[in-house]
Amino acid sequence: MNRIRVTKEFRFEAAHALMGYDGPCKNVHGHSYELSVTVIGCPISDQDSTKLGMVIDFGDLKKIIKKQIVDPLDHALLLNSSVPQQDIQHLGEPFTNIVFLPYQPTSENFLLDFAKRISELLPAQVKLHSMRLRETANSYAEWFASDN
């Protein structure tokens, strides 16, 4: 078996606040997120395939990640859907792109969500191997299929 890992990197800007958190991240603040997505599979060996020699076309992987993650979250305010409405009503016009999530918007929870979103859309012969979500220059979370 000739399995190869293929990685594509993405960047997006987003703000979030951690509801009920006991530190400064309870306040709205932003990050320049860097997401690395690694998939694994065997290169296509069908001589008639336009994707001959590829595990997955980088462009196809990019389309999946942009549609499922980058486009909906870029330049958005990401909040737990349990945040009381009175806590956000005063935000006003600068915060019109608010995405309510069914979880606390931490890097760890983002990766769990992203894994589901991505895995469902990959070709059958390609599997999600790992992801790294960098929140700051010196802080990141990782997800590995082998751990789950």
C-alpha positions in Angstrom: 0.0 0.0 0.0 1.4 3.4 -1.0 -0.5 5.8 1.2 0.5 9.5 1.0 -0.5 12.4 3.2 -1.5 15.6 1.5 -1.8 18.9 3.4 -3.4 22.2 2.5 -3.2 25.3 4.6 -5.8 28.0 5.1 -6.1 31.4 6.9 -9.1 33.2 8.2 -9.9 36.0 10.6 -12.6 35.6 13.3 -13.6 37.0 16.7 -15.0 35.0 19.5 -15.9 35.2 23.2 -15.9 32.3 25.7 -19.2 32.4 27.6 -18.7 31.8 31.4 -14.9 31.7 31.1 -12.9 33.0 34.1 -10.2 34.8 32.1 -9.8 37.6 29.6 -11.1 35.5 26.7 -14.6 36.0 28.1 -14.5 39.3 26.2 -14.9 39.6 22.4 -11.5 39.4 20.8 -10.1 38.2 17.5 -7.5 35.8 16.0 -5.8 35.3 12.7 -6.5 31.5 12.5 -4.2 29.2 10.5 -5.7 25.8 9.7 -3.7 22.9 8.3 -5.7 20.0 6.9 -4.0 16.7 6.1 -5.7 13.9 4.3 -4.3 10.4 3.5 -4.9 8.0 0.6 -3.3 6.2 -2.3 -2.4 8.1 -5.4 -4.9 7.4 -8.2 -3.4 4.8 -10.6 -6.1 4.7 -13.2 -4.2 5.8 -16.4 -7.4 7.3 -17.8 -8.1 9.5 -14.8 -7.4 13.2 -15.1 -6.2 13.0 -11.5 -3.6 10.3 -12.2 -1.0 10.3 -9.5 -3.0 12.4 -7.0 -4.4 11.4 -3.7 -6.8 14.4 -4.1 -6.6 17.4 -6.2 -5.4 20.3 -4.1 -8.1 22.4 -5.7 -10.8 19.9 -4.7 -9.6 19.9 -1.1 -9.5 23.7 -1.1 -13.1 23.9 -2.3 -14.3 21.7 0.5 -12.5 23.6 3.2 -13.4 27.0 1.9 -17.1 26.2 1.6 -17.4 24.4 4.9 -15.1 26.4 7.1 -13.3 29.5 5.7 -16.1 31.2 3.9 -18.7 30.9 6.7 -16.3 31.8 9.5 -14.0 34.4 8.0 -14.5 37.8 9.5 -17.4 36.6 11.7 -18.0 36.8 15.4 -18.3 33.2 16.7 -20.5 32.7 19.8 -21.9 29.9 21.7 -25.7 29.7 20.9 -26.4 29.6 24.6 -25.2 33.2 25.1 -28.2 35.2 26.4 -29.6 37.5 23.8 -29.5 40.5 26.1 -25.7 40.1 26.3 -25.3 40.6 22.5 -28.1 43.0 21.6 -25.9 46.0 22.5 -23.2 45.0 20.0 -25.0 46.7 17.1 -23.9 47.4 13.6 -20.2 46.4 13.7 -21.3 42.9 14.6 -23.7 41.9 11.8 -21.9 38.7 10.9 -22.5 36.6 14.0 -22.3 32.8 13.8 -24.0 31.0 16.6 -22.5 27.6 17.3 -23.9 24.8 19.4 -20.7 24.7 21.4 -18.2 26.9 23.2 -16.0 28.4 20.4 -12.6 27.1 21.4 -10.0 25.8 19.1 -10.6 22.3 20.4 -14.3 22.4 19.7 -13.7 24.0 16.3 -11.5 21.0 15.3 -14.1 18.5 16.4 -16.7 20.4 14.3 -14.3 20.7 11.3 -13.5 17.0 11.4 -17.2 16.2 10.9 -17.7 18.8 8.2 -14.7 17.7 6.2 -14.9 13.9 6.6 -18.4 13.8 5.1 -17.3 15.4 1.9 -14.0 13.7 1.1 -13.9 11.1 -1.7 -14.4 7.5 -0.5 -10.7 6.6 -1.0 -9.4 9.7 0.9 -9.6 10.0 4.7 -9.0 12.9 7.0 -5.7 12.3 8.8 -5.1 15.3 11.0 -5.7 19.0 11.5 -3.9 21.8 13.2 -5.6 25.1 14.2 -3.2 27.8 15.2 -5.0 30.5 17.2 -1.9 32.7 18.0 1.8 32.6 17.1 2.5 30.3 20.0 -0.8 28.4 20.6 -2.5 25.7 18.6 -4.7 22.6 18.9 -4.4 19.4 16.9 -6.8 16.7 15.9 -5.7 13.2 14.7 -8.0 10.5 13.3 -5.9 7.9 15.1 -6.9 9.5 18.4 -10.6 9.3 17.7 
